Amino acid sequence: MDISDARGKNILTGSHVRYLGTGSAGEVLEVKADEEGSWAKIDSTRLWYNSRFLEVIDRSEYQRMKIKEAQRTVTTRPDEDEHVQKVVNLKKKLEDIDMSSELCDGGG
């Protein structure tokens, strides 16, 4: 299965990519394709991104971005780290919830 980024470059598990919408970057954990498009799951957010909005970047650029991010993290308040960890844990819990229409009823 070939998954391509916004420039037509192949996205593979282990590739480093940048999301064009926010500039955030990460390593690709998984790739998949369905009737709605092709997708890549990124390690930094644990979210699936449509490959049309990703750009493959080289390892050196990814490392520079991670260093800048680490420098910003050092300047955050300690309670922010705790809050971020709570959000990450909540995201992990909610990741596998089925939101199909069979679960909800309109009532009435």
C-alpha positions in Angstrom: 0.0 0.0 0.0 1.5 3.3 -1.1 0.7 6.3 1.1 2.0 9.7 -0.2 2.4 13.1 1.4 1.3 16.5 0.0 4.4 16.5 -2.4 3.9 12.9 -3.6 6.7 11.4 -1.4 6.0 8.0 0.1 5.2 7.8 3.8 6.4 4.7 5.5 6.3 3.5 9.1 9.3 5.2 10.7 9.2 8.2 8.4 9.4 11.6 9.9 6.7 14.0 8.9 5.4 17.5 9.6 1.7 18.3 9.7 1.2 21.3 7.4 -1.7 22.7 9.5 0.3 23.4 12.7 3.9 22.6 11.8 4.0 19.8 14.5 6.2 16.9 13.6 6.6 13.3 14.6 7.5 9.8 13.6 5.0 7.7 11.7 3.8 4.7 13.8 1.3 3.2 11.4 -0.2 3.9 8.0 -3.6 2.9 6.5 -5.9 3.6 3.7 -9.7 3.5 3.6 -12.5 4.8 1.5 -12.0 8.3 2.9 -8.3 8.6 2.1 -4.8 7.6 3.3 -3.7 8.1 6.9 -0.6 8.1 9.1 -0.6 7.9 12.9 2.1 10.1 14.5 3.9 9.3 17.7 4.0 12.9 19.1 0.2 13.2 19.2 -1.0 9.6 18.8 -3.5 10.9 16.2 -4.3 9.9 12.7 -3.5 12.5 10.0 -4.7 12.6 6.4 -1.6 12.1 4.3 -2.6 15.0 2.0 -1.7 17.4 4.9 1.6 15.8 5.8 5.1 16.5 4.5 7.9 14.0 4.8 11.0 15.6 6.4 14.5 14.3 6.8 15.9 13.0 10.0 18.2 16.0 10.6 15.3 18.5 10.3 13.2 16.4 12.6 16.0 16.3 15.2 16.3 20.2 15.0 12.6 20.5 15.6 12.8 18.1 18.6 15.6 20.1 20.2 13.7 23.4 19.8 10.6 21.7 21.3 12.7 20.4 24.3 14.1 23.9 24.9 10.6 25.3 25.0 9.4 22.6 27.4 12.2 23.5 29.9 10.6 26.9 30.3 7.1 25.6 31.1 5.8 25.6 34.6 5.9 22.3 36.5 2.1 22.2 36.9 1.8 22.4 33.1 3.7 19.1 32.7 1.1 17.5 35.1 -1.8 18.9 33.1 -0.2 17.7 29.8 0.2 14.2 31.2 -3.5 14.1 32.3 -4.5 15.1 28.8 -2.3 12.5 27.2 -3.7 9.8 29.5 -7.3 10.9 28.7 -6.5 10.8 25.0 -5.2 7.2 25.3 -8.4 6.1 27.2 -10.6 7.6 24.5 -8.7 6.4 21.5 -10.6 3.1 21.1 -14.1 4.3 21.8 -16.6 3.4 19.0 -18.5 6.5 18.0 -20.8 4.8 15.4 -24.3 5.9 15.2 -25.5 2.7 16.8 -24.4 3.9 20.2 -26.5 7.1 20.2 -30.2 7.5 20.1 -32.0 10.7 19.4 -34.7 10.0 21.9 -38.2 11.5 21.6 
